[in-house]
Amino acid sequence: MENICQYFLNSAQKFPNRVAIVHKNQAITFKELEERVKITTLYFCKMRIKEGSRVLVFVPMSIDLYVNVLALFYMGATAVFLDQFLV
């Protein structure tokens, strides 16, 4: 059984030029998404986030939200969401 990261990476290999996410008037391909996830993962590593870390995610609904969440899942970290309407 695949987890979401395995599914994402397999899709990026099989369909690099297909659109992965559309949000409002923005779209991103699997290849672009994979590149952004890898860059974000490296950034999170520099911030000393590691497997098992719990990270508060306070990003509005956007492609960036998915990039951040996929990067955290890729690292084995847990994304903890905070609803912007609660603050």
Secondary structure, 3 states (H helix, E strand, C coil): CCCHHHHHHHHHHHCCCCEEEEECCEEEEHHHHHHHHHHHHHHHHHCCCCCCCEEEECCCCCHHHHHHHHHHHHHCCEEEECCHHHC
